[in-house]
Amino acid sequence: MTTNSGYASFIDESRERINEIDVQLIELIKKRQEISGSIQLHRLESGGNKSDTSRENEVLGTYRKGLGDKRGAALAMKILEMCRI
């Protein structure tokens, strides 16, 4: 049986781990934005389109496979949106 202090300690430790993961996710998204922005600029400079629908569909598929259709697609769409210049 978990005591109240043990329960609170578990919650605090778990939240701290989540906070650490959130910091890592933010850094990864920033890196992704930078790389994606660079790709988009190069594509535009060479007379192409800013976006690549087939690549976006590939990304959607990766997220769907990893996180399930609904959640994976929702997260992928938001990340793709955040990475557009």
N, C-alpha and C positions, 0 to 999 in steps of 0.2 A: 504494500500500500504506500502510495506516495504522499509525503507530508506536504503541507501548504508551502513551506520554505523550499522543499525539494522540487515541487511543481513550479514555483516561481523561478527557481534557479534554472530549471530545464527550459522554461520559456525564454528567460533572458539570454541564455547561451544560444538557443536556437535562433533567436532574433538577431543576435550578433553575427552568427554565421550567414544569415540571410542578408544582413547589411553588407558584409564582405563580398558576397556574390553580386549584390546590386552594384557595388563600386566597380567590380570587374566587368559586369555587363555594360555599364556606362562607358568605360574605357574602350571596350571592344566595339561598341556602336560608334563612338567617335572615330576610331580607326577605320571602320567600315565606311563612314561618311566621307572621310578624307580620300580613301582609295576610290570609292565610287564617283566622287566629284571629279577626281583627276581623269578617270575613264570617260566621263561625260564630256568634259572639256576637250579632251583629245578627239573624241568622236565628232564633236561640233566643229572643231578646227579643221578637221579633214573633210568637212562637208556632209557628214552623216547626221543621223538622228541622235538626240540626247539619250533616248531610251532604246532598249533592245527587248522586244516582247518575248522572244524565245528564251532569252536569258532570265527574264523575270519569271516566266513559267517554270523554268528549271529550278529557280530559287523556291518558288511556291511548292513544287514537288518535294524538294528536300525537307522543308519545314513540315509539310503534311505527313511525310513518311516518319519524321522524327517525333512529332507532337500530336498527330491525329489530324484528320481532315479539317475540322472546324477551327480548332485552336491554332493549329499550325498555319493555316491559311490566313487567319486573322493577324497573327504575329508577323508573318512574312509581309503581308500587305502594309502594315504599319512601319516596319523597318524599311521596306522599299520606298515608301513615301518620305520617311525621314532622311533618306540618303539621296533624294533628288535635289539637284541644284536649281 
